[in-house]
Amino acid sequence: MSSYCQEQLGGRNRKAILKQWEGKTLDMSTVAAQKEKLCTQLLQECPAREPKKGSMGRCEACMESFQTLDFMLRRDSATIQLQGVADPLALAKKKKKRADGFASPLHVEMRLEELCSELHLHYTGGALETTQEVCEEIAGDLSAEVKRAFGVLGRGTDFGNPLRMVCVDAAAECTEKEFDAAFPQLLNFHANVTNLSPAAPRRTDL
């Protein structure tokens, strides 16, 4: 991510990108629209998606919410090391720090705590209201199941799809058929390494 940012802001696209914010006030409520304009329309890095503004069912809301968690986790370094916390109930001589690397329970817990409050960066209107509602319910009631599901990241597809494990198996918000139909159309699907579609060519002529 850092190298891509340096490539874009340090190269020939710099002026075209910075021009998008000239004379405009930065407002968190416009982040979703700005990302669509810059990443999809201008740089053509992301596939075009229908704006997530209108009503949304609970299955789609679950999938959008936790695909965003997938995106947030994968955005971190695969070599991330967090401050592990010892189990306070363990005997002093046997206390062990919790696993603190990528996709560890601690890593997933950290991003899960941020997830519901960051959905406004991706969705607006009725879609935002529904995703936040479903996100808060699942994060509050099924946090252990979410941590187990996302613990498979980086281990290969043979270990399962964490999004399916949350929305179909744990929360039962989606049927298998609903999940399979909606999965390729999710807003952050392009950020998932399981997406094997060829990437769109980068714009270098701006």
ZABAFI-548372 format. One record per residue: x, y, z of N, C-alpha, C in turn. Coordinates in nm, 2 decimals. Layout:
N
n_c1/n_c2/n_c3/ca_c1/ca_c2/ca_c3/c_c1/c_c2/c_c3
X/Y/Z/X/Y/Z/X/Y/Z
...
! end
This chain:
206
n_c1/n_c2/n_c3/ca_c1/ca_c2/ca_c3/c_c1/c_c2/c_c3
0.08/-0.12/0.00/0.00/0.00/0.00/0.09/0.13/0.00
0.19/0.12/0.08/0.28/0.24/0.09/0.35/0.26/-0.04
0.40/0.15/-0.10/0.47/0.17/-0.23/0.38/0.22/-0.34
0.25/0.18/-0.34/0.15/0.22/-0.44/0.13/0.37/-0.42
0.11/0.42/-0.30/0.09/0.56/-0.27/0.21/0.64/-0.32
0.33/0.60/-0.29/0.45/0.67/-0.33/0.45/0.67/-0.49
0.42/0.56/-0.55/0.42/0.55/-0.69/0.32/0.66/-0.76
0.20/0.66/-0.70/0.10/0.75/-0.76/0.13/0.90/-0.73
0.16/0.93/-0.60/0.18/1.07/-0.56/0.32/1.12/-0.59
0.41/1.03/-0.63/0.55/1.07/-0.67/0.57/1.06/-0.82
0.47/1.02/-0.89/0.48/1.01/-1.04/0.40/1.10/-1.12
0.37/1.06/-1.24/0.31/1.15/-1.33/0.16/1.18/-1.30
0.10/1.09/-1.21/-0.04/1.11/-1.18/-0.06/1.21/-1.06
0.05/1.26/-1.00/0.04/1.34/-0.88/-0.05/1.47/-0.90
-0.03/1.54/-1.01/-0.11/1.66/-1.03/-0.26/1.64/-1.05
-0.29/1.53/-1.12/-0.43/1.50/-1.15/-0.50/1.46/-1.02
-0.42/1.38/-0.93/-0.48/1.34/-0.81/-0.50/1.45/-0.71
-0.40/1.54/-0.69/-0.41/1.65/-0.60/-0.52/1.75/-0.64
-0.54/1.76/-0.77/-0.63/1.86/-0.83/-0.77/1.83/-0.78
-0.80/1.70/-0.75/-0.94/1.66/-0.71/-0.98/1.73/-0.58
-0.88/1.77/-0.50/-0.91/1.84/-0.37/-0.89/1.99/-0.37
-0.85/2.04/-0.48/-0.82/2.19/-0.48/-0.95/2.27/-0.45
-0.94/2.36/-0.35/-1.05/2.44/-0.32/-1.17/2.37/-0.25
-1.15/2.25/-0.20/-1.26/2.18/-0.14/-1.22/2.15/0.01
-1.33/2.15/0.09/-1.31/2.12/0.23/-1.31/1.97/0.26
-1.21/1.92/0.33/-1.21/1.78/0.36/-1.32/1.74/0.46
-1.40/1.65/0.42/-1.52/1.61/0.50/-1.53/1.45/0.50
-1.53/1.39/0.62/-1.54/1.25/0.63/-1.66/1.19/0.56
-1.77/1.27/0.55/-1.89/1.22/0.49/-1.88/1.20/0.34
-1.78/1.26/0.28/-1.76/1.25/0.13/-1.65/1.15/0.09
-1.59/1.07/0.19/-1.48/0.98/0.16/-1.52/0.87/0.06
-1.64/0.81/0.08/-1.69/0.71/-0.01/-1.70/0.76/-0.15
-1.76/0.87/-0.17/-1.77/0.93/-0.30/-1.64/0.97/-0.36
-1.55/1.02/-0.28/-1.42/1.06/-0.33/-1.34/0.94/-0.38
-1.35/0.83/-0.30/-1.27/0.70/-0.34/-1.33/0.65/-0.48
-1.46/0.65/-0.49/-1.52/0.61/-0.62/-1.47/0.70/-0.74
-1.47/0.83/-0.71/-1.42/0.92/-0.82/-1.28/0.90/-0.86
-1.19/0.88/-0.76/-1.05/0.88/-0.78/-1.01/0.74/-0.82
-1.04/0.63/-0.75/-0.99/0.50/-0.77/-1.06/0.43/-0.89
-1.19/0.46/-0.91/-1.26/0.39/-1.01/-1.26/0.47/-1.14
-1.30/0.60/-1.13/-1.31/0.68/-1.25/-1.18/0.74/-1.30
-1.10/0.79/-1.22/-0.98/0.86/-1.26/-0.86/0.76/-1.29
-0.83/0.68/-1.18/-0.71/0.59/-1.20/-0.75/0.46/-1.26
-0.88/0.43/-1.25/-0.93/0.30/-1.31/-0.87/0.18/-1.25
-0.84/0.18/-1.12/-0.78/0.07/-1.05/-0.89/-0.02/-0.99
-1.01/0.03/-0.96/-1.11/-0.06/-0.90/-1.23/-0.07/-1.00
-1.29/-0.19/-1.00/-1.40/-0.21/-1.09/-1.52/-0.12/-1.05
-1.60/-0.08/-1.15/-1.71/0.00/-1.13/-1.82/-0.08/-1.05
-1.88/-0.02/-0.95/-1.98/-0.08/-0.87/-2.10/0.01/-0.86
-2.22/-0.04/-0.85/-2.33/0.04/-0.82/-2.32/0.10/-0.69
-2.34/0.23/-0.67/-2.33/0.30/-0.54/-2.41/0.23/-0.44
-2.36/0.21/-0.32/-2.43/0.15/-0.21/-2.50/0.25/-0.13
-2.61/0.30/-0.18/-2.68/0.41/-0.12/-2.82/0.37/-0.07
-2.89/0.29/-0.15/-3.03/0.26/-0.12/-3.04/0.15/-0.01
-3.16/0.09/-0.01/-3.19/-0.01/0.09/-3.10/-0.13/0.07
-3.08/-0.21/0.17/-2.99/-0.33/0.16/-3.04/-0.43/0.26
-3.05/-0.56/0.21/-3.09/-0.67/0.30/-2.99/-0.71/0.40
-3.03/-0.78/0.50/-2.93/-0.82/0.61/-2.82/-0.91/0.56
-2.85/-1.00/0.46/-2.74/-1.08/0.41/-2.64/-1.00/0.34
-2.68/-0.91/0.25/-2.58/-0.82/0.19/-2.51/-0.73/0.29
-2.58/-0.68/0.39/-2.52/-0.60/0.49/-2.41/-0.67/0.57
-2.44/-0.80/0.60/-2.34/-0.88/0.67/-2.22/-0.90/0.58
-2.24/-0.93/0.46/-2.13/-0.96/0.37/-2.05/-0.83/0.34
-2.11/-0.72/0.32/-2.04/-0.59/0.30/-1.96/-0.56/0.42
-2.02/-0.57/0.54/-1.95/-0.53/0.67/-1.83/-0.62/0.69
-1.84/-0.75/0.67/-1.73/-0.83/0.71/-1.63/-0.85/0.59
-1.67/-0.82/0.47/-1.57/-0.81/0.36/-1.48/-0.68/0.39
-1.55/-0.58/0.45/-1.47/-0.46/0.49/-1.37/-0.50/0.60
-1.41/-0.58/0.69/-1.31/-0.63/0.79/-1.20/-0.71/0.73
-1.23/-0.79/0.63/-1.13/-0.86/0.55/-1.03/-0.76/0.49
-1.09/-0.66/0.43/-1.00/-0.56/0.37/-0.91/-0.49/0.47
-0.97/-0.45/0.59/-0.89/-0.39/0.69/-0.78/-0.47/0.74
-0.80/-0.60/0.76/-0.70/-0.69/0.81/-0.59/-0.71/0.70
-0.63/-0.73/0.58/-0.53/-0.75/0.47/-0.45/-0.62/0.44
-0.50/-0.51/0.48/-0.43/-0.39/0.47/-0.31/-0.38/0.56
-0.31/-0.46/0.67/-0.20/-0.46/0.76/-0.09/-0.55/0.70
0.03/-0.53/0.75/0.14/-0.61/0.71/0.13/-0.76/0.75
0.17/-0.85/0.67/0.16/-0.99/0.70/0.26/-1.03/0.82
0.35/-0.93/0.85/0.45/-0.96/0.95/0.41/-0.87/1.08
0.29/-0.82/1.08/0.25/-0.74/1.20/0.27/-0.81/1.33
0.32/-0.74/1.43/0.33/-0.79/1.56/0.27/-0.70/1.66
0.17/-0.74/1.74/0.10/-0.66/1.83/0.14/-0.69/1.97
0.10/-0.61/2.07/0.14/-0.63/2.21/0.05/-0.74/2.26
0.10/-0.86/2.28/0.02/-0.97/2.34/-0.01/-0.94/2.48
-0.13/-1.00/2.52/-0.17/-0.98/2.66/-0.18/-1.12/2.73
-0.12/-1.13/2.84/-0.12/-1.26/2.91/-0.26/-1.29/2.97
-0.29/-1.42/2.98/-0.42/-1.46/3.03/-0.41/-1.44/3.18
-0.50/-1.35/3.24/-0.49/-1.32/3.38/-0.54/-1.44/3.47
-0.61/-1.54/3.41/-0.65/-1.65/3.49/-0.55/-1.76/3.50
-0.45/-1.75/3.42/-0.35/-1.86/3.42/-0.26/-1.85/3.54
-0.20/-1.97/3.58/-0.10/-1.96/3.69/0.02/-1.88/3.65
0.08/-1.82/3.75/0.19/-1.73/3.72/0.30/-1.79/3.64
0.33/-1.92/3.67/0.44/-1.98/3.60/0.40/-2.03/3.46
0.27/-2.03/3.43/0.23/-2.08/3.30/0.17/-1.98/3.21
0.17/-1.85/3.26/0.11/-1.75/3.18/0.18/-1.74/3.04
0.10/-1.73/2.94/0.16/-1.72/2.81/0.09/-1.60/2.74
0.16/-1.53/2.66/0.10/-1.42/2.58/0.02/-1.48/2.47
-0.09/-1.41/2.44/-0.18/-1.45/2.33/-0.10/-1.44/2.20
-0.14/-1.52/2.10/-0.08/-1.50/1.97/-0.11/-1.36/1.92
0.00/-1.30/1.87/-0.01/-1.15/1.84/0.03/-1.12/1.69
0.03/-1.22/1.60/0.07/-1.19/1.47/-0.05/-1.16/1.38
-0.03/-1.17/1.25/-0.13/-1.14/1.15/-0.24/-1.24/1.16
-0.37/-1.19/1.16/-0.49/-1.28/1.17/-0.50/-1.35/1.30
-0.42/-1.31/1.40/-0.44/-1.37/1.53/-0.57/-1.32/1.60
-0.62/-1.38/1.70/-0.73/-1.33/1.77/-0.72/-1.18/1.81
-0.60/-1.15/1.85/-0.57/-1.01/1.90/-0.58/-0.91/1.78
-0.52/-0.95/1.67/-0.53/-0.87/1.54/-0.67/-0.85/1.50
-0.75/-0.96/1.49/-0.89/-0.95/1.45/-0.97/-0.87/1.54
-0.95/-0.89/1.67/-1.02/-0.81/1.77/-1.00/-0.66/1.76
-0.87/-0.62/1.73/-0.84/-0.48/1.72/-0.91/-0.42/1.60
-0.91/-0.49/1.49/-0.98/-0.43/1.37/-1.13/-0.44/1.38
-1.18/-0.54/1.45/-1.33/-0.56/1.47/-1.38/-0.45/1.56
-1.30/-0.40/1.65/-1.35/-0.29/1.74/-1.36/-0.16/1.65
-1.29/-0.15/1.54/-1.29/-0.03/1.46/-1.39/-0.04/1.35
-1.43/-0.16/1.31/-1.50/-0.19/1.19/-1.63/-0.11/1.18
-1.72/-0.12/1.27/-1.86/-0.06/1.26/-1.85/0.09/1.25
-1.75/0.15/1.32/-1.74/0.30/1.31/-1.67/0.35/1.19
-1.62/0.26/1.11/-1.55/0.30/0.98/-1.63/0.27/0.86
-1.75/0.22/0.87/-1.83/0.18/0.75/-1.87/0.30/0.67
-1.87/0.42/0.74/-1.91/0.54/0.67/-1.81/0.58/0.56
-1.69/0.52/0.57/-1.59/0.55/0.47/-1.62/0.47/0.34
-1.71/0.38/0.34/-1.74/0.29/0.23/-1.89/0.30/0.18
-1.98/0.33/0.27/-2.12/0.33/0.24/-2.19/0.46/0.28
-2.31/0.49/0.22/-2.38/0.61/0.25/-2.53/0.57/0.26
-2.61/0.66/0.31/-2.76/0.65/0.31/-2.81/0.53/0.38
-2.91/0.47/0.32/-2.97/0.35/0.38/-2.88/0.23/0.39
-2.79/0.22/0.30/-2.69/0.11/0.30/-2.60/0.12/0.42
-2.56/0.24/0.46/-2.48/0.26/0.58/-2.55/0.23/0.70
-2.68/0.27/0.71/-2.76/0.24/0.83/-2.77/0.09/0.86
-2.80/0.02/0.75/-2.82/-0.13/0.76/-2.69/-0.20/0.79
-2.58/-0.16/0.73/-2.45/-0.23/0.75/-2.40/-0.20/0.89
-2.42/-0.08/0.94/-2.38/-0.05/1.08/-2.47/-0.13/1.18
-2.59/-0.14/1.16/-2.68/-0.22/1.25/-2.64/-0.36/1.25
-2.62/-0.43/1.14/-2.59/-0.57/1.13/-2.45/-0.59/1.19
-2.36/-0.50/1.16/-2.22/-0.51/1.21/-2.22/-0.50/1.36
-2.29/-0.41/1.42/-2.29/-0.40/1.56/-2.35/-0.52/1.63
-2.45/-0.57/1.57/-2.51/-0.69/1.63/-2.42/-0.81/1.63
-2.36/-0.84/1.52/-2.27/-0.95/1.50/-2.14/-0.93/1.58
-2.08/-0.81/1.58/-1.96/-0.78/1.65/-1.98/-0.80/1.80
-2.10/-0.77/1.85/-2.13/-0.78/1.99/-2.17/-0.92/2.03
-2.24/-0.99/1.95/-2.29/-1.12/1.99/-2.20/-1.24/1.95
-2.13/-1.22/1.84/-2.05/-1.33/1.78/-1.91/-1.30/1.76
-1.85/-1.22/1.85/-1.71/-1.18/1.83/-1.62/-1.30/1.83
-1.64/-1.40/1.92/-1.55/-1.51/1.92/-1.56/-1.59/1.79
-1.68/-1.60/1.73/-1.69/-1.67/1.60/-1.62/-1.59/1.49
-1.63/-1.46/1.50/-1.56/-1.38/1.40/-1.41/-1.40/1.41
-1.36/-1.40/1.53/-1.21/-1.41/1.55/-1.17/-1.55/1.50
-1.25/-1.65/1.52/-1.21/-1.79/1.47/-1.21/-1.79/1.32
-1.32/-1.73/1.26/-1.33/-1.73/1.12/-1.22/-1.66/1.05
-1.18/-1.54/1.09/-1.08/-1.47/1.02/-0.94/-1.51/1.06
-0.93/-1.61/1.15/-0.80/-1.67/1.18/-0.74/-1.75/1.07
-0.82/-1.77/0.96/-0.77/-1.85/0.85/-0.70/-1.77/0.74
-0.71/-1.63/0.76/-0.65/-1.55/0.66/-0.50/-1.58/0.64
-0.45/-1.59/0.52/-0.31/-1.61/0.49/-0.28/-1.76/0.50
-0.37/-1.85/0.52/-0.34/-1.99/0.53/-0.39/-2.07/0.41
-0.45/-2.00/0.31/-0.49/-2.06/0.19/-0.64/-2.09/0.19
-0.70/-2.10/0.07/-0.84/-2.12/0.05/-0.89/-2.26/0.11
-0.80/-2.35/0.12/-0.84/-2.48/0.18/-0.90/-2.47/0.32
-0.86/-2.37/0.39/-0.91/-2.35/0.53/-1.04/-2.28/0.53
-1.10/-2.24/0.42/-1.23/-2.18/0.42/-1.23/-2.03/0.39
-1.35/-1.98/0.37/-1.38/-1.84/0.34/-1.43/-1.78/0.47
-1.36/-1.69/0.53/-1.40/-1.63/0.66/-1.53/-1.56/0.65
-1.56/-1.50/0.54/-1.69/-1.43/0.52/-1.80/-1.52/0.52
-1.79/-1.64/0.45/-1.89/-1.74/0.45/-1.91/-1.80/0.59
-1.80/-1.81/0.66/-1.81/-1.87/0.80/-1.88/-1.78/0.90
-1.88/-1.65/0.87/-1.95/-1.55/0.96/-2.09/-1.54/0.92
-2.12/-1.50/0.79/-2.25/-1.47/0.74/-2.34/-1.59/0.72
-2.29/-1.70/0.68/-2.37/-1.82/0.65/-2.37/-1.91/0.77
-2.25/-1.95/0.82/-2.25/-2.05/0.93/-2.28/-1.99/1.07
-2.21/-1.88/1.11/-2.23/-1.83/1.24/-2.35/-1.74/1.26
-2.37/-1.64/1.18/-2.48/-1.55/1.20/-2.61/-1.59/1.12
-2.60/-1.69/1.03/-2.71/-1.74/0.95/-2.79/-1.62/0.89
-2.72/-1.52/0.84/-2.79/-1.41/0.77/-2.80/-1.44/0.62
-2.73/-1.53/0.57/-2.73/-1.57/0.43/-2.75/-1.72/0.41
-2.81/-1.75/0.30/-2.81/-1.89/0.26/-2.69/-1.91/0.17
-2.65/-2.04/0.14/-2.54/-2.06/0.06/-2.56/-2.00/-0.08
-2.68/-2.01/-0.13/-2.72/-1.96/-0.27/-2.70/-1.81/-0.27
-2.76/-1.74/-0.17/-2.75/-1.60/-0.16/-2.60/-1.55/-0.15
-2.52/-1.62/-0.07/-2.38/-1.59/-0.05/-2.31/-1.60/-0.19
-2.32/-1.71/-0.26/-2.25/-1.73/-0.38/-2.29/-1.63/-0.49
-2.41/-1.58/-0.49/-2.46/-1.49/-0.59/-2.40/-1.35/-0.56
-2.40/-1.31/-0.43/-2.36/-1.18/-0.39/-2.20/-1.16/-0.38
-2.13/-1.26/-0.35/-1.99/-1.25/-0.32/-1.91/-1.17/-0.42
-1.92/-1.20/-0.55/-1.83/-1.13/-0.65/-1.87/-0.98/-0.67
-1.99/-0.94/-0.62/-2.03/-0.81/-0.64/-2.01/-0.71/-0.52
-1.94/-0.76/-0.42/-1.92/-0.68/-0.30/-1.83/-0.56/-0.33
-1.85/-0.45/-0.25/-1.77/-0.33/-0.28/-1.62/-0.35/-0.27
-1.58/-0.43/-0.16/-1.44/-0.45/-0.14/-1.39/-0.58/-0.19
-1.46/-0.65/-0.27/-1.42/-0.78/-0.32/-1.29/-0.77/-0.40
-1.27/-0.66/-0.47/-1.14/-0.64/-0.55/-1.02/-0.64/-0.46
-1.04/-0.61/-0.33/-0.92/-0.61/-0.23/-0.89/-0.75/-0.18
-0.97/-0.85/-0.21/-0.95/-0.98/-0.16/-0.86/-1.06/-0.25
-0.76/-1.13/-0.19/-0.67/-1.20/-0.28/-0.73/-1.32/-0.34
-0.85/-1.36/-0.30/-0.92/-1.47/-0.36/-0.99/-1.43/-0.49
-0.98/-1.30/-0.52/-1.04/-1.25/-0.65/-0.94/-1.27/-0.76
-0.96/-1.37/-0.85/-0.86/-1.41/-0.95/-0.89/-1.34/-1.08
-0.98/-1.24/-1.08/-1.00/-1.17/-1.21/-0.89/-1.08/-1.24
-0.85/-1.07/-1.37/-0.74/-0.99/-1.41/-0.76/-0.84/-1.37
-0.66/-0.78/-1.32/-0.67/-0.64/-1.28/-0.68/-0.55/-1.40
-0.75/-0.44/-1.38/-0.76/-0.34/-1.49/-0.62/-0.27/-1.50
-0.58/-0.23/-1.62/-0.46/-0.16/-1.64/-0.46/-0.02/-1.57
-0.34/0.01/-1.52/-0.33/0.14/-1.45/-0.32/0.26/-1.55
-0.38/0.37/-1.51/-0.37/0.49/-1.59/-0.24/0.56/-1.57
-0.17/0.58/-1.67/-0.04/0.66/-1.66/-0.04/0.78/-1.76
-0.15/0.81/-1.81/-0.16/0.92/-1.91/-0.24/1.04/-1.86
-0.25/1.05/-1.73/-0.34/1.16/-1.68/-0.27/1.30/-1.69
! end
